[in-house]
Amino acid sequence: MNSSIEATLQKDYRHCQKVIKQQSKSFYYAFSQLPKEKAQAVYAIYAFCRRADDTVDEEKSRMRQQNSLNQLEEELRQFEMGKTPDSPVWRALRDVFNRYPMNIRPFYDQLRGQRMDIDFAVPRTLEELETYSYYVAGTVGLMLLPILAAKAGKEAESSAVRLGTAMQLTNILRDVGEDLKENQRLYLPISICKQENCSVEKLLNGQPDAAFIRVWERLAKRAETLYEQFKQDIYLYDEESRLPVLAAAHIYRGILNAVRKNQYNCLDQRNAVSFMEKKDIYQEAKDFLKQINAV
């Protein structure tokens, strides 16, 4: 690769790095610990997913959302055919696809997940919610797998989807109020809300009551089960990837405890893991890996 092309590529990767650094401090904190080439690949994939998400969340009308997503899907088709759209994210992704045995399917599935938000319907069951979570987040795990677990097989695919699903459930539990008030979306399954006598009207008032807390905890416990299952599969990942991936999972899981510490107020407040807590969690992940390596 000549010096001018390499310089442009590094500039493209810096653009992707800026996107993840601005939009997800938790992911950036964890994945910036990877070797440079792997970290850059993660940044590029994150930037693609961020753009996919923004096609829905930043456009106000349904028609503009569809047009933006159609445009992105057409660019993905061109990319699949070997034509690289002229933008930093696509150029960086081309380098990722040249370096790693990537699968294009999860990228299309990610866009299908965004279409589910355009034609949004409240999930009726936990199973429906987890299907949605696969498309918008489990797919991200599959995208990252060739970078983070190069020698792993099908078993690692299931693990990656479980982690993505757990993270999406965490997102939902963190953003209940924001999703409801700003986007008119409620991801809490209808069947569980009915079982716990939780009403949308009370949620709009911004005060978590006992019924809401029961619903929230049922979903949180499901997410925590998925995190635990993923944790037991960490050996499937490349040795140099294990700590960053496990730290990312632990930090994201920490959001659930942040909401609990705040008396479940995720209706009119944004809950997050502090920088000092991230450092502690990172050390806990390190200690866990030491323990399993010593066995």
Secondary structure, 3 states (H helix, E strand, C coil): CCHHHHHHHHHHHHHHHHHHHHHCHHHHHHHCCCCHHHHHHHHHHHHHHHHHHHHHHCCCCHHHHHHHHHHHHHHHHHHHCCCCCCCHHHHHHHHHHHHCCCCCHHHHHHHHHHHHHHCCCCCCCHHHHHHHHHHHHHHHHHHHHHHHCCCCCHHHHHHHHHHHHHHHHHHHHHCHHHHHHHHCCCCCCHHHHHHCCCCHHHHHCCCCCHHHHHHHHHHHHHHHHHHHHHHCCHHHCCHHHHHHHHHHHHHHHHHHHHHHHCCCCCCCCCCCCCHHHHHHHHHHHHHHHHHHHHC
